[in-house]
């Protein structure tokens, strides 16, 4: 059952207008954040992770704003109650869409991380295999001197840690 203060808040046209404006602001924020994340998904799909860096600042700023707005809404639930049901539904739809985009993003990041880890492991395995001592027979049917990294020379590896 609604308390008297909830009814007073919902009946206040000024508070209702503020609630609608706040909901519109969050919906716009969800759209912008979703757009940036979709750009990142596209970049990851095209295997161009170095192009993610310019979007990082924008994504972080929008994420912080989104978290602050949602925290404010949790602290003041009367704001949501004052908004018309149609606006509340629009907000639910926008956040549902954003969460769907975030799920796609999580999948893309996991795939990129897995590929990167496998690539690094394959390179490491190859370097380790090349550094293994080689046992071979010499001309007199005895083992030839073992080739070790110390006798073979140094091997180097370069790793680009983009992700």
Secondary structure as UniProt FT lines:
FT   HELIX           4..11
FT   HELIX           13..45
FT   TURN            46..47
FT   HELIX           49..52
FT   HELIX           53..75
FT   HELIX           77..82
FT   HELIX           85..131
FT   TURN            139..140
FT   HELIX           149..152
//
